[in-house]
Amino acid sequence: MSKKATPAVYPFELKLNLVQRFFAGETLAELAEEGGLSSPVLLRKGAAEGFVDSFV
């Protein structure tokens, strides 16, 4: 029986900080790596959607 991967849950403060730094000009790749995100796409989507519910 295979187990499904559980999506990571990121604290609100981390999401807010990463999105603010992205808007300030830091790169998606650097921020995603620093924040432990599996992909910079999560951060890009979060910035575009107001980040509240975008990356769990």
Sequence and secondary structure as in RCSB ss.txt:
>XXXX:A:sequence
MSKKATPAVYPFELKLNLVQRFFAGETLAELAEEGGLSSPVLLRKGAAEGFVDSFV
>XXXX:A:secstr
           HHHHHHHHHHHHTT  HHHHHHHHT S HHHHHHHHHTTSTTT  
